Amino acid sequence: MFWFARAHINCAASAHILRSRTLVVGILFRAALYRTVHMLLRFGARQKSYVQYVTRPELPKLAYRRVKGKSPGVVFLPGYGSNMNGLKAEALEEFCRSLGHSYLRFDYTGHGLSEGVLTDGTIGTWKKDVLFVLDELAEGPQIMVGSSMGSWLMLLAAIARPEKTAALVGISTAADHVVTAFKSMSLEVRKEIEEKGVLTMPSKHREEGVYTFTMDFLKEAENHCVLQSPIPITCPVRLIHGLKDDDVPWHISMQVAQRVLSPDVDVILRRHGQHRMAEKDDIKLMVYTIDDLIDKLTTLV
């Protein structure tokens, strides 16, 4: 079950007369796409894109997978410590391939198959990765889909590259989260963490049972916080969050919705959704949301 918290409803209903034949064909086509996603979740991807590497002057190589197709394209941004081969990323590739739209997924510096060391990375490092991918690998406006920390980077990229941003879909959005979590601790606890030089945050999704961040990472991350003022993003925004997310509280998605300047913002809360949002119904909802955005964006053209 999920609820919609609509920040704005466009009351200017367009008066389009669609031929019944076209409507029926569209419905049957969408049904076929959803069956494709269902088959993926049950049996796995039928055909995968191959891994490629892009070189950057004096920076680590980035690994990526790309499917060429129509615009708007879709770019997937994974979470901290994750990679481009998760179930959500795989499902999106299969969906975009079936729909004929371009799709791009990649690993940040220090993640997955990309060069670099995870613990040397910062929010600024990974923001540069996203901007490079948008500038050099993605063609035209993109629907960016960010998971957890990827949603934070998605917001930063949308601010920096509005011309490359068609729409945003945040999943378990973790904007400012590590900084906010540290600042919400008592002064005594913060002093203890500063003395140790390391912040640990529990997570059942990590093999170690915790996320570990250095104080240098936290200080650098403060430079990229977005929730202290209005967020200058005007494209459609969709935010999906689970009420049972033990890693990142769902009210962060609500805060993002309140601060973005876009008049077209929806927040979808799943009652039983957890942080990874990787259950079959979670992924179906993500795909349906992106499909609706593609339909909206292509109709407006």
ZIHUBEL-V527688 format. One record per pair of residues at least 12 apart in sequence whose C-alpha atoms are under 7 Angstrom apart, sorted by sequence separation. I is the first residue (numbers start at 1). J is the second residue. If there is no record, write none. Layout:
i:I j:J
i:I j:J
This chain:
i:51 j:63
i:52 j:64
i:109 j:121
i:200 j:212
i:241 j:253
i:51 j:64
i:52 j:65
i:76 j:89
i:199 j:212
i:200 j:213
i:254 j:267
i:51 j:65
i:198 j:212
i:199 j:213
i:239 j:253
i:50 j:65
i:198 j:213
i:199 j:214
i:49 j:65
i:198 j:214
i:49 j:66
i:109 j:126
i:197 j:214
i:198 j:215
i:49 j:67
i:108 j:126
i:197 j:215
i:151 j:170
i:151 j:171
i:84 j:105
i:108 j:129
i:152 j:173
i:194 j:215
i:84 j:106
i:141 j:163
i:142 j:164
i:143 j:165
i:151 j:173
i:152 j:174
i:84 j:107
i:141 j:164
i:142 j:165
i:143 j:166
i:144 j:167
i:145 j:168
i:146 j:169
i:147 j:170
i:148 j:171
i:151 j:174
i:152 j:175
i:83 j:107
i:140 j:164
i:141 j:165
i:142 j:166
i:143 j:167
i:144 j:168
i:145 j:169
i:146 j:170
i:147 j:171
i:148 j:172
i:149 j:173
i:151 j:175
i:141 j:166
i:142 j:167
i:143 j:168
i:144 j:169
i:145 j:170
i:146 j:171
i:147 j:172
i:148 j:173
i:149 j:174
i:127 j:153
i:131 j:157
i:147 j:173
i:148 j:174
i:149 j:175
i:236 j:262
i:243 j:269
i:130 j:157
i:233 j:260
i:234 j:261
i:235 j:262
i:237 j:264
i:238 j:265
i:239 j:266
i:240 j:267
i:241 j:268
i:242 j:269
i:243 j:270
i:248 j:275
i:73 j:101
i:74 j:102
i:75 j:103
i:76 j:104
i:77 j:105
i:83 j:111
i:231 j:259
i:232 j:260
i:233 j:261
i:234 j:262
i:236 j:264
i:237 j:265
i:238 j:266
i:239 j:267
i:240 j:268
i:241 j:269
i:242 j:270
i:243 j:271
i:244 j:272
i:245 j:273
i:247 j:275
i:72 j:101
i:73 j:102
i:74 j:103
i:75 j:104
i:76 j:105
i:82 j:111
i:83 j:112
i:227 j:256
i:230 j:259
i:231 j:260
i:232 j:261
i:233 j:262
i:234 j:263
i:236 j:265
i:237 j:266
i:238 j:267
i:239 j:268
i:240 j:269
i:241 j:270
i:242 j:271
i:243 j:272
i:244 j:273
i:245 j:274
i:246 j:275
i:67 j:97
i:70 j:100
i:71 j:101
i:73 j:103
i:74 j:104
i:75 j:105
i:81 j:111
i:127 j:157
i:229 j:259
i:230 j:260
i:231 j:261
i:242 j:272
i:243 j:273
i:244 j:274
i:245 j:275
i:69 j:100
i:70 j:101
i:71 j:102
i:230 j:261
i:242 j:273
i:243 j:274
i:69 j:101
i:70 j:102
i:241 j:273
i:242 j:274
i:69 j:102
i:242 j:275
i:68 j:102
i:67 j:102
i:68 j:103
i:67 j:103
i:66 j:103
i:67 j:104
i:66 j:104
i:65 j:104
i:66 j:105
i:179 j:218
i:65 j:105
i:64 j:105
i:65 j:106
i:64 j:106
i:179 j:221
i:63 j:106
i:64 j:107
i:179 j:222
i:63 j:107
i:203 j:247
i:45 j:90
i:62 j:107
i:62 j:108
i:62 j:109
i:45 j:94
i:60 j:109
i:176 j:225
i:63 j:113
i:176 j:226
i:40 j:91
i:63 j:114
i:62 j:114
i:61 j:114
i:62 j:115
i:37 j:91
i:61 j:115
i:60 j:115
i:60 j:116
i:37 j:94
i:37 j:95
i:33 j:95
i:33 j:98
i:75 j:142
i:72 j:140
i:73 j:141
i:74 j:142
i:75 j:143
i:76 j:144
i:77 j:145
i:78 j:146
i:79 j:147
i:167 j:235
i:168 j:236
i:169 j:237
i:170 j:238
i:171 j:239
i:172 j:240
i:71 j:140
i:72 j:141
i:73 j:142
i:74 j:143
i:75 j:144
i:76 j:145
i:77 j:146
i:78 j:147
i:79 j:148
i:80 j:149
i:166 j:235
i:167 j:236
i:168 j:237
i:169 j:238
i:170 j:239
i:171 j:240
i:172 j:241
i:72 j:142
i:73 j:143
i:74 j:144
i:75 j:145
i:76 j:146
i:77 j:147
i:79 j:149
i:167 j:237
i:168 j:238
i:169 j:239
i:170 j:240
i:171 j:241
i:172 j:242
i:72 j:143
i:79 j:150
i:78 j:150
i:77 j:150
i:159 j:232
i:159 j:233
i:174 j:248
i:158 j:233
i:172 j:248
i:175 j:252
i:174 j:252
i:173 j:252
i:173 j:253
i:72 j:166
i:122 j:217
i:122 j:220
i:123 j:221
i:122 j:221
i:172 j:275
i:88 j:278
i:87 j:278
i:88 j:283
i:92 j:287
i:41 j:280
i:8 j:263
i:8 j:264
i:7 j:264
i:8 j:265
i:7 j:265
i:6 j:265
i:7 j:266
i:6 j:266
i:5 j:266
i:6 j:267
i:4 j:266
i:5 j:267
i:4 j:267
i:5 j:268
i:4 j:268
i:3 j:268
i:4 j:269
i:2 j:268
i:3 j:269
i:2 j:269
i:3 j:270
i:2 j:270
i:1 j:270
i:2 j:271
i:1 j:271
